[in-house]
């Protein structure tokens, strides 16, 4: 049994293993240069913590990615694993935080990078000051994904049947997903204790999340003239689908990126640890596709979207309340495990 699992890991996760070893080596070298053996051991420990944090918070992301990626051709799957991982690691884990800090301080990316290396505490403080705005963007984007899955998608299989049937009935009301999302964003923002200017910023970032989602849907519809269903078009390999998955990954990563600064202020270790975790999530996505796991575990996609909904509510709610990242990851993992258990139980009962 031990050899069986070892073969699976080597065969399907060799890319993750190589990236993790390489990233770990760089992290140890970086720590050694900063503070000798003590710095190296500290960097090693923090790297492992960040790796686990990224995987735990993005496990549901892998399931959702797999539900889309399974219909893509080899070319777009390869693009997702090569160019996509570069965007995920350097774009979201490094450039995005630098961009946010630079935007608010009128500094260039190079100046912001120097600030992150030379004054990490100040860099972290500036980034965390904008946690509410960043969470509003990601929360709105994820909430629209959750609502579209349960309201707009025509499903024949239901996991929590009473709830999902009622949600699907809402599809007869055009624009209901946008209405519900904006209503939640405005209520949580206006009832928060934020200053008026901060409330305006939060709403603005939330609207950018909405516009991003609608723009991707519009792009997908334009790429597939014969179909007006953007969700179905996204599930086919295309530039629209690729952009959709990258923005989805970015939205999932917001909590991990911000949460990482509660563990360490070293932007290099953060990028290495979260980057290796992102590669692990990509490899898990491909594994789920190759093994056709979603065909066997039919409720797994439902569980992942419930996890997305929970994460979206937590992110939008973090405008007013702070919820530890460990709770976010735990809720998502429990929902996926429960949906997997229900799928196995359904299969044993011969309900297919």
C-alpha positions in Angstrom: 0.0 0.0 0.0 2.9 2.3 0.8 4.5 1.7 -2.5 1.1 2.3 -4.3 0.7 5.8 -2.8 4.4 6.5 -3.5 3.9 5.7 -7.1 0.9 8.0 -7.4 2.8 10.9 -5.8 5.8 10.4 -8.1 3.7 9.9 -11.2 1.2 12.7 -10.8 2.9 15.2 -8.5 6.5 15.1 -9.7 6.2 18.8 -10.8 5.1 19.8 -7.4 7.9 17.9 -5.8 10.6 19.5 -7.9 9.1 23.0 -7.4 8.8 22.5 -3.7 12.4 21.2 -3.4 13.7 24.1 -5.4 11.7 26.6 -3.5 12.7 25.1 -0.2 16.4 25.3 -1.2 16.0 29.0 -2.1 14.2 29.6 1.2 17.0 28.0 3.2 19.6 29.9 1.2 17.7 33.1 1.8 17.4 32.4 5.6 21.1 31.5 5.8 22.1 34.8 4.3 19.9 36.7 6.7 20.8 35.0 10.0 23.0 31.9 9.4 21.8 28.5 10.7 19.1 30.0 12.8 17.7 31.9 9.9 17.8 28.9 7.7 15.9 26.7 10.1 13.3 29.5 10.7 12.9 29.9 6.9 12.4 26.2 6.5 9.7 26.1 9.2 7.8 29.1 7.9 8.0 27.8 4.3 6.3 24.5 5.4 3.6 26.4 7.3 2.9 28.6 4.3 2.8 25.6 2.0 0.2 23.9 4.2 -1.8 27.2 4.5 -2.0 27.6 0.7 -3.1 24.0 0.1 -5.7 24.0 2.9 -7.3 27.3 1.7 -7.2 26.4 -2.0 -8.2 22.7 -1.9 -11.8 23.6 -3.0 -10.2 25.7 -5.7 -8.7 22.5 -7.2 -12.1 20.8 -7.4 -13.7 23.8 -9.1 -10.7 24.1 -11.5 -11.0 20.4 -12.3 -14.7 20.7 -13.1 -13.8 23.3 -15.8 -10.4 21.9 -16.9 -11.8 18.4 -17.7 -13.4 19.7 -20.9 -10.3 21.6 -22.1 -8.1 20.3 -24.8 -4.4 19.4 -24.2 -3.2 22.8 -25.4 -5.2 24.9 -22.9 -4.5 22.4 -20.1 -0.8 22.9 -20.8 -1.2 26.7 -20.8 -2.9 26.4 -17.5 0.0 24.5 -16.0 2.8 26.5 -17.4 1.9 30.2 -18.0 -0.9 29.9 -15.5 1.4 28.8 -12.7 3.8 31.6 -13.4 1.0 34.1 -13.2 -0.3 32.5 -10.0 3.1 32.5 -8.3 4.7 35.8 -9.5 1.5 37.7 -10.3 -0.7 37.0 -7.3 1.8 36.1 -4.6 4.4 38.8 -5.4 3.3 41.5 -7.9 -0.3 41.9 -6.6 0.7 42.8 -3.0 3.4 45.1 -4.4 0.9 46.7 -6.7 -1.6 47.4 -3.8 1.1 48.9 -1.6 2.6 50.9 -4.5 -0.9 52.2 -5.5 -1.5 53.6 -2.0 1.9 55.1 -1.5 2.5 56.4 -5.1 5.7 54.3 -5.3 7.0 52.3 -8.3 7.1 48.5 -8.2 10.9 48.6 -7.7 10.5 51.1 -4.8 7.8 48.9 -3.3 10.0 45.8 -3.6 12.8 47.6 -1.8 10.4 48.7 0.9 9.3 45.0 1.3 12.9 43.9 1.7 14.3 46.8 3.8 11.2 47.7 5.9 9.0 44.6 5.9 6.9 45.7 9.0 5.9 49.0 7.2 5.2 47.1 4.0 3.0 44.6 5.9 1.1 47.4 7.7 0.3 49.2 4.5 -1.0 46.0 2.8 -3.1 44.9 5.8 -4.6 48.4 6.0 -6.3 47.5 2.7 -7.5 44.1 3.6 -11.1 45.2 3.6 -10.9 46.5 0.0 -9.0 43.5 -1.3 -11.5 41.1 0.4 -14.4 43.0 -1.1 -13.1 42.4 -4.6 -12.4 38.7 -4.0 -15.6 38.1 -2.0 -17.9 39.6 -4.7 -16.2 37.6 -7.4 -16.5 34.3 -5.5 -20.1 35.0 -4.4 -21.1 35.4 -8.0 -19.5 32.1 -8.9 -21.4 30.4 -6.0 -24.8 32.0 -7.0 -24.4 31.2 -10.7 -23.6 27.6 -10.0 -26.7 27.0 -7.8 -29.1 29.4 -9.5 -28.1 29.7 -13.2 -26.7 26.3 -13.9 -29.3 23.7 -14.9 -28.4 20.7 -12.7 -30.1 17.3 -12.6 -28.1 16.1 -9.5 -28.6 17.7 -6.2 -26.7 17.3 -3.0 -28.7 19.3 -0.4 -31.9 18.9 -2.5 -34.4 21.1 -0.7 -32.0 24.1 -0.7 -30.7 23.7 -4.2 -34.1 23.3 -5.8 -35.3 26.5 -4.2 -32.1 28.3 -5.3 -32.6 27.1 -8.9 -36.1 28.5 -8.9 -34.6 32.0 -8.6 -33.2 31.7 -12.1 -36.5 33.0 -13.5 -35.6 36.4 -12.0 -33.1 38.1 -14.4 -30.1 39.6 -12.6 -30.9 38.0 -9.3 -27.3 37.0 -8.6 -26.1 40.6 -9.1 -28.9 42.0 -7.0 -28.1 39.6 -4.1 -24.4 40.2 -4.3 -24.7 44.0 -4.3 -27.3 44.0 -1.6 -25.0 42.0 0.7 -22.0 44.1 -0.1 -23.8 47.4 0.6 -25.5 46.2 3.8 -22.2 44.9 5.4 -20.3 48.0 4.3 -22.9 50.5 5.5 -23.3 48.8 8.9 -19.6 48.6 9.5 -17.6 50.9 11.7 -15.4 52.0 8.8 -15.0 55.7 8.0 -17.0 57.1 5.1 -14.0 57.2 2.8 -13.1 53.6 3.6 -16.6 52.5 3.0 -16.5 54.1 -0.4 -13.2 52.3 -1.2 -14.7 49.0 -0.1 -17.7 49.4 -2.4 -15.5 50.5 -5.3 -13.3 47.4 -5.0 -16.5 45.2 -4.7 -17.8 46.8 -7.9 -14.5 46.0 -9.6 -15.0 42.4 -8.6 -18.4 42.5 -10.2 -17.2 44.1 -13.3 -14.3 41.6 -13.6 -16.8 38.7 -13.4 -19.2 40.3 -15.9 -16.4 41.2 -18.3 -15.1 37.6 -18.4 -18.6 36.3 -19.0 -19.0 38.8 -21.9 -15.6 37.8 -23.3 -16.6 34.1 -23.2 -19.9 34.8 -25.0 -18.1 36.8 -27.7 -15.8 33.8 -28.2 -18.7 31.4 -28.6 -21.2 33.2 -30.8 -23.5 30.2 -31.0 -24.0 30.1 -27.2 -25.3 32.7 -24.8 -24.3 30.6 -21.8 -21.0 32.0 -20.6 -20.7 29.3 -17.9 -20.7 26.6 -20.6 -18.2 28.6 -22.7 -15.8 28.9 -19.8 -15.8 25.2 -19.5 -14.4 25.0 -23.0 -10.7 25.7 -23.5 -10.3 29.4 -24.5 -8.6 32.6 -23.5 -11.8 33.6 -21.6 -11.8 30.4 -19.6 -8.1 30.8 -18.9 -8.6 34.4 -17.6 -11.6 33.1 -15.5 -9.4 30.5 -13.8 -6.6 33.0 -13.1 -9.0 35.5 -11.5 -10.6 32.7 -9.6 -7.2 31.6 -8.3 -6.4 35.2 -7.4 -9.7 35.5 -5.4 -8.9 32.2 -3.5 -5.4 33.4 -2.8 -6.3 36.7 -1.2 -6.8 35.1 2.3 -3.6 33.1 2.0 -1.6 36.2 0.9 -2.9 38.4 3.6 -2.9 35.7 6.2 0.8 34.9 5.4 1.8 38.3 6.7 0.5 37.3 10.1 3.1 34.5 10.1 6.1 36.3 8.6 6.9 39.7 7.1 9.5 38.3 4.7 8.0 38.7 1.2 10.5 36.3 -0.4 9.5 33.4 1.9 5.9 34.2 1.4 6.2 34.0 -2.3 8.2 30.8 -2.2 5.8 29.0 0.3 2.6 30.1 -1.3 4.0 29.5 -4.8 4.9 25.9 -3.9 1.4 25.5 -2.5 -0.1 26.9 -5.7 1.8 24.4 -7.7 0.5 21.6 -5.5 -3.1 22.8 -6.1 -2.5 22.8 -9.8 -1.1 19.3 -9.7 -4.1 18.2 -7.7 -6.4 19.7 -10.3 -4.8 17.7 -13.1 -4.9 14.6 -11.0 -8.7 15.0 -10.4 -9.1 15.5 -14.2 -7.1 12.5 -15.3 -8.7 10.1 -12.8 -12.2 11.5 -13.6 -12.8 11.9 -9.9 -15.8 14.2 -10.4 -17.6 11.5 -12.4 -17.2 9.1 -9.5 -17.8 11.6 -6.7 -20.7 13.5 -8.1 -21.3 15.8 -5.1 -17.7 16.9 -4.9 -18.3 19.9 -7.2 -21.3 20.9 -5.1 -19.2 20.8 -1.9 -16.5 22.9 -3.5 -19.1 25.6 -4.5 -20.6 25.6 -1.0 -17.0 26.1 0.2 -16.7 29.0 -2.3 -19.9 30.5 -1.0 -18.6 30.2 2.6 -15.3 31.8 1.7 -17.1 34.6 -0.2 -19.3 35.4 2.8 -16.3 35.4 5.1 -14.3 37.7 2.8 -17.2 40.1 2.4 -17.9 39.9 6.1 -14.3 40.6 6.9 -15.1 44.2 6.0 -16.6 44.3 9.5 -15.4 41.2 11.3 -12.0 39.5 11.4 -12.2 35.7 10.9 -8.9 33.7 11.3 -7.7 32.0 8.1 -7.6 28.6 9.8 -11.4 28.7 10.2 -11.8 29.6 6.5 -9.7 26.6 5.4 -11.3 24.2 7.9 -14.9 25.1 6.8 -13.9 24.5 3.1 -12.2 21.2 3.9 -15.2 19.9 5.9 -17.7 20.8 3.2 -15.6 19.0 0.6 -15.1 15.9 2.8 -18.8 15.7 3.5 -19.7 16.0 -0.2 -17.1 13.3 -1.0 -18.6 11.0 1.7 -22.1 11.6 0.4 -20.9 10.7 -3.1 -19.3 7.4 -2.0 -22.5 6.6 0.0 -24.6 7.3 -3.0 -22.5 5.1 -5.2 -22.6 2.2 -2.8 -26.4 2.4 -2.7 -26.4 2.2 -6.5 -28.1 5.5 -7.1 -26.5 6.1 -10.5 
